[in-house]
Amino acid sequence: MDLLEIARQLRKDVSRLHFAAPVALVYNPLDYAWAVHREYLQRYGTGHPPVILVGMNPGPFGMVQTGVPFGDVLMVRDWLKLQGPVEKPPREHPQRPVLGFDCRRREVSGQRLWGWAQNSFGTPEHFFSRYFVVNYCPLCFLEAGGRNRTPDRLPAAERAALLAACDRALRRTVEQLRPEFVIGVGRFAAARVAAAAGGLSVRIGGAPHPSPANPAANRGWEREFTAALRAIGIAPA
């Protein structure tokens, strides 16, 4: 399977799942933002980079809007040079509209991660020769009040079905790209990397998440992230 086939299969697998309250709405950017996600995979996912970085799931102002992991609108448009049609999910929360590239809110995690990539490598081509970035789960879960609910907070039965589909997709991605390292960005992603890539000939590890919800990330995240990569044995640039 190439990355497009893996993404299509994951889209199909997660579309069969059902989620009960407190989840009120589920957004799947692999559906309504497929055009941009496909372009991301076709442009930047064709090589065999030594490092894969794995995020958790789409943020409401990131991949939800652009279809790109950690997809802050300005970084995706201006640095990655990706833009395209973004449609609407079947049901939309009034407090979390999908505006695509017209979204004015910044996604802090995406600003930080892609900003680190830009500062460290200069061009996307240089970065993607060394790294590729994926999200473990393609779904965004919203509660009735519009609050984002992360996959680790789903009920056990719902979480198990979701993890099975996402583990398969991540393992296939690793098998396709054949990296030396697979690094989970944040604790949840690091745990899923260990589960999904177990037994493969890769080195696995974790690095701090750039989310402002992580207090340490607000005190020099780029420095901490680079240090974590070096401790694993990765030369960041």
Secondary structure, 3 states (H helix, E strand, C coil): CCHHHHHHHHHHHHHCCCCCCCEEEEECHHHHCHHHHHHHHHHHCCCCCCEEEEECCCCCCCHHHHCCCCCCHHHHHHHCCCCCCCCCCCCCCCCCCCCHHHCCCCCHHHHHHHHHHHHHHCCHHHHHCCEEEEECCCCEEEECCCCEECHHHCCHHHHHHHHHHHHHHHHHHHHHHCCCEEEEECHHHHHHHHHHCCCCCCEEEEECCCCCCCHHHHCCHHHHHHHHHHHHCCCCC
